[in-house]
Amino acid sequence: MEFQNRVAVITGGGSGIGRAVAAAMARRDVTAVALVDVSEAVESVAEKLNAEAGRTFAIPFQGDTTDEKFRAAAFDAISRKYGPVSLCVPAAGITRDELAVRVDKSTGKARIYPIEQFKLVVDVNLIAPVYWALEMIGRVAEDRSARGLKRW
């Protein structure tokens, strides 16, 4: 796959798989990567990746991947500066490890895994990635329409 002259968005770009994918894209001459992460570490990761590549290609965006306004703002900012996003790697993920049911030894009462935690994990790991990809697809469709191109 060609990465030259392409713009990417990577969620979870501040560490792990997201950071590794961004580094690999840099070696393959991607034009720019929006590194998206909830952690403020995304700033220093972008600096390090840019230093390693010898050019500015990694642009940090710190925020909540489940926030649709943040998602739109990240796409707006990277697209405005570098052109349309045509690569999306939704690599953000969280765990909230705990037993689904735990019996308190002193009371004998069962405690069920908190639904708020379950919903958060599902939102970050399953729903948000779909919407980051849909955001890109919608913008590609708009760009193609604006240029008079038909469906692809």
Buried (B, 14 or more C-beta within 10 A) or exposed (E): EEBEEBBBBBBBBBBEBBBEBBBEBBEEBBBBBBBBBBEEBBBEBBEEBBEEBEEEBBBBBBBBBBEEEBBEEBBEEBBEEBBBBBBBBBBBBEEEEEEEEEEEEEEEEEEEBEEEBBEBBEBBBEEBBEBBBEBBEEBBEEBBEEEEEEEE
